[in-house]
Amino acid sequence: MTKPFFYVHLIFICLSLSHAAIGAKPSPSASFIPKVVIQQGTIVTVTAGTKNIYAEEFIMEDNSTLIIPAGTEEFEFNTKKSYFGKNTKIIAKGNDATKPGESGTLGVDIIARLGRTTIKGLTMITSGGSGSDGLPGIDGQNGQDASCDTLTHGQDGSSGSNGRNGGNGQNAGLINIYMAKHKNDMDIHFIQKGGIAGKGGKGGKGGKGGKGKLEKCGNREITFTSGKDGKDGKDGNDGQPGSDSNSHGMVFE
């Protein structure tokens, strides 16, 4: 069941989201909803195109996950009070490539203004998507063998085609967190790996030259030469890996 993320004017309303989609940008008349709760053990996916969550209070209960879709350039959390339980995750990864030779997509940049916060165990993942491998080249055709019927020598094999290049991995997203000063310990981890590069496709194999031979054609013997083997195609270039990001900062306001 999908529950959209929406904005209300009532003061004491709490939105509890379970396998939901968080939706639209707040209107000027209702910049912050009172409370957002992602319930224990549930997964919430932000609606594509949404760029922020504005809430007076934001809570992720134990073992809950928030997914920010790939393709979002930057996502902003803005809350005055927040709580992250044990084994919570915010996943904002780029997509891995799905077509041969395609590049992955960028990880999402995150700006999180968390206000007064408690973090029992949060992992934030903004890794870039991986590129896919290039297509292999096509093997060349074999040459025809020598023949008395056509009085031809062995034909050359054709060359194999080149392999296609692998796709690029993409860069990880940046993370910046702003929070109120406090004395509590925080258990927070960042995973910001660049996407893996796709491998170049192997070049196609050259075709074998047609065989020559000594053949009696009618009342005479003819020596037919063999054809040359075709050249192997070149391997495609590997893609470029995405860059890891060590850019994550926490500023106490």
C-alpha positions as CSV (number, residue, x, y, z in Angstrom):
1,M,0.0,0.0,0.0
2,T,1.3,3.4,-1.0
3,K,0.8,6.4,1.2
4,P,1.8,9.8,-0.3
5,F,3.9,12.3,1.6
6,F,1.7,15.4,2.0
7,Y,1.5,18.6,4.0
8,V,-1.1,19.5,6.6
9,H,-2.0,22.5,8.7
10,L,-3.1,20.6,11.8
11,I,-0.7,20.9,14.7
12,F,-0.7,17.4,16.3
13,I,-0.8,15.1,13.3
14,C,1.8,12.4,12.9
15,L,2.5,10.7,9.5
16,S,3.5,7.1,10.0
17,L,4.9,5.8,6.7
18,S,5.2,2.1,5.8
19,H,6.5,1.0,2.4
20,A,5.4,4.5,1.3
21,A,6.3,7.1,-1.2
22,I,7.3,10.5,0.2
23,G,5.9,13.2,-2.0
24,A,5.8,16.8,-2.9
25,K,7.6,20.0,-1.9
26,P,6.0,22.0,0.9
27,S,3.7,24.9,0.0
28,P,4.6,28.4,1.3
29,S,1.6,28.2,3.7
30,A,2.8,24.9,5.3
31,S,6.6,24.7,5.2
32,F,6.9,22.1,7.9
33,I,4.6,19.3,8.8
34,P,4.6,18.4,12.5
35,K,6.0,14.9,12.5
36,V,7.3,12.2,10.1
37,V,7.8,8.7,11.4
38,I,9.3,5.8,9.4
39,Q,8.2,2.8,11.3
40,Q,10.3,0.0,12.7
41,G,11.5,-2.4,10.0
42,T,9.9,-0.6,7.1
43,I,11.3,0.7,3.8
44,V,10.1,4.1,2.5
45,T,10.9,5.3,-1.0
46,V,10.9,9.0,-1.8
47,T,8.7,9.9,-4.8
48,A,10.9,10.6,-7.9
49,G,11.3,14.4,-8.3
50,T,11.0,15.2,-4.7
51,K,14.0,17.2,-3.4
52,N,13.4,17.6,0.3
53,I,11.7,16.6,3.5
54,Y,10.6,19.5,5.8
55,A,9.3,18.4,9.3
56,E,9.2,19.8,12.8
57,E,10.3,16.3,13.9
58,F,11.7,13.4,11.9
59,I,12.0,9.9,13.3
60,M,13.5,6.7,11.9
61,E,12.7,3.8,14.1
62,D,15.0,0.7,14.5
63,N,15.8,-1.2,11.3
64,S,14.0,1.2,9.0
65,T,15.3,2.4,5.6
66,L,14.7,5.5,3.6
67,I,15.5,5.3,-0.2
68,I,16.2,8.4,-2.3
69,P,15.9,7.6,-6.0
70,A,18.9,7.8,-8.3
71,G,18.7,10.8,-10.6
72,T,18.1,13.2,-7.7
73,E,20.9,15.7,-7.9
74,E,20.6,16.9,-4.3
75,F,18.3,16.0,-1.5
76,E,17.7,18.2,1.6
77,F,16.4,17.2,5.1
78,N,15.3,20.1,7.2
79,T,14.0,19.3,10.7
80,K,14.1,20.9,14.1
81,K,14.3,17.6,16.0
82,S,15.3,14.2,14.8
83,Y,15.9,10.6,16.0
84,F,17.6,7.7,14.2
85,G,17.3,4.3,15.8
86,K,19.6,1.3,15.6
87,N,20.5,-0.1,12.1
88,T,18.8,2.7,10.2
89,K,19.8,3.5,6.6
90,I,19.5,6.3,4.2
91,I,20.3,5.0,0.7
92,A,20.9,7.5,-2.0
93,K,23.0,5.5,-4.5
94,G,23.3,5.9,-8.2
95,N,21.9,3.3,-10.5
96,D,24.1,0.6,-12.1
97,A,24.1,0.6,-15.9
98,T,21.7,-1.9,-17.5
99,K,22.6,-1.7,-21.2
100,P,26.0,-2.8,-22.6
101,G,28.6,-0.1,-22.5
102,E,26.4,2.3,-20.5
103,S,27.6,4.4,-17.7
104,G,26.2,4.4,-14.2
105,T,24.5,7.4,-12.6
106,L,25.8,9.7,-9.9
107,G,25.2,9.2,-6.2
108,V,22.9,11.8,-4.6
109,D,24.3,14.8,-2.7
110,I,22.7,15.1,0.7
111,I,22.2,18.1,2.9
112,A,20.8,17.2,6.3
113,R,19.8,19.9,8.8
114,L,18.8,17.7,11.7
115,G,18.4,20.2,14.6
116,R,18.5,18.5,18.0
117,T,19.3,14.9,17.1
118,T,19.9,11.5,18.5
119,I,21.7,8.9,16.3
120,K,21.8,5.3,17.6
121,G,23.0,3.7,14.5
122,L,22.7,5.3,11.0
123,T,24.4,4.4,7.8
124,M,24.2,6.9,4.9
125,I,25.0,5.5,1.4
126,T,25.6,7.7,-1.6
127,S,27.8,5.5,-3.8
128,G,27.9,6.0,-7.5
129,G,26.5,3.5,-10.0
130,S,28.7,1.1,-11.9
131,G,29.2,1.0,-15.6
132,S,28.4,-2.1,-17.7
133,D,30.7,-4.2,-19.8
134,G,31.1,-3.4,-23.5
135,L,29.8,-5.9,-26.1
136,P,32.4,-8.3,-27.6
137,G,33.4,-7.9,-31.3
138,I,32.0,-10.3,-33.9
139,D,34.3,-13.1,-35.2
140,G,35.4,-12.9,-38.8
141,Q,34.3,-15.4,-41.4
142,N,36.5,-18.2,-42.5
143,G,37.8,-18.1,-46.1
144,Q,36.7,-20.8,-48.5
145,D,39.1,-23.7,-49.3
146,A,40.8,-24.0,-52.7
147,S,38.7,-25.7,-55.3
148,C,39.1,-27.1,-58.8
149,D,35.6,-26.2,-59.6
150,T,36.3,-22.5,-59.5
151,L,40.1,-22.7,-60.0
152,T,40.6,-20.5,-57.0
153,H,43.1,-20.5,-54.2
154,G,42.1,-20.5,-50.6
155,Q,40.4,-17.3,-49.7
156,D,41.5,-15.0,-46.9
157,G,39.5,-15.0,-43.7
158,S,37.9,-11.7,-42.7
159,S,39.0,-9.8,-39.7
160,G,37.1,-9.8,-36.4
161,S,35.3,-6.5,-35.4
162,N,36.5,-4.5,-32.4
163,G,35.0,-4.9,-29.0
164,R,32.9,-2.0,-27.6
165,N,34.1,0.2,-24.8
166,G,32.9,-0.4,-21.2
167,G,30.8,2.1,-19.5
168,N,32.1,4.5,-16.8
169,G,31.4,4.2,-13.1
170,Q,30.0,7.3,-11.6
171,N,31.1,9.4,-8.6
172,A,29.7,9.1,-5.1
173,G,27.5,11.8,-3.7
174,L,28.5,14.3,-1.0
175,I,27.1,14.4,2.5
176,N,26.8,17.5,4.7
177,I,25.1,17.4,8.1
178,Y,24.2,20.3,10.4
179,M,22.9,19.7,13.9
180,A,22.6,21.3,17.3
181,K,25.4,21.0,19.8
182,H,24.9,18.1,22.2
183,K,26.9,15.7,24.4
184,N,25.4,12.4,23.2
185,D,27.6,9.9,21.4
186,M,26.5,9.3,17.8
187,D,26.8,6.1,15.8
188,I,26.9,7.2,12.2
189,H,28.7,5.6,9.2
190,F,29.2,6.8,5.6
191,I,29.5,4.7,2.5
192,Q,30.6,6.8,-0.5
193,K,32.2,4.5,-3.1
194,G,32.7,5.4,-6.7
195,G,31.0,3.1,-9.3
196,I,33.0,0.2,-10.8
197,A,34.1,0.7,-14.4
198,G,32.7,-1.6,-17.1
199,K,35.2,-3.9,-18.9
200,G,35.9,-3.4,-22.6
201,G,34.5,-6.1,-24.9
202,K,36.9,-8.6,-26.3
203,G,37.8,-8.2,-30.0
204,G,36.3,-10.7,-32.4
205,K,38.6,-13.5,-33.7
206,G,39.8,-13.3,-37.2
207,G,38.5,-15.9,-39.6
208,K,40.7,-18.8,-40.7
209,G,42.1,-18.6,-44.2
210,G,40.9,-21.2,-46.7
211,K,43.1,-24.2,-47.1
212,G,45.3,-24.7,-50.2
213,K,46.2,-28.0,-51.6
214,L,47.8,-29.9,-54.5
215,E,44.9,-31.0,-56.6
216,K,44.5,-32.9,-59.8
217,C,42.1,-30.8,-61.9
218,G,41.3,-32.8,-65.1
219,N,44.6,-33.9,-66.6
220,R,46.8,-31.6,-64.7
221,E,47.9,-31.0,-61.2
222,I,47.6,-27.6,-59.7
223,T,49.0,-26.3,-56.4
224,F,46.6,-24.0,-54.8
225,T,47.8,-21.6,-52.0
226,S,46.1,-21.2,-48.7
227,G,44.3,-18.0,-47.8
228,K,45.5,-15.7,-45.0
229,D,43.9,-15.7,-41.6
230,G,41.9,-12.6,-40.8
231,K,43.1,-10.2,-38.1
232,D,41.7,-10.3,-34.6
233,G,39.6,-7.3,-33.7
234,K,40.9,-5.0,-30.9
235,D,39.6,-5.2,-27.4
236,G,37.4,-2.3,-26.3
237,N,38.7,0.1,-23.7
238,D,37.7,-0.3,-20.1
239,G,35.5,2.5,-18.7
240,Q,36.7,4.9,-16.1
241,P,35.9,4.1,-12.4
242,G,33.8,6.6,-10.4
243,S,35.5,8.6,-7.6
244,D,35.1,7.7,-4.0
245,S,34.0,10.6,-1.9
246,N,35.5,11.4,1.5
247,S,33.4,14.5,1.6
248,H,31.1,14.2,4.6
249,G,31.0,16.8,7.2
250,M,29.1,17.4,10.5
251,V,28.7,21.0,11.6
252,F,27.4,21.8,15.1
253,E,25.3,24.9,15.2
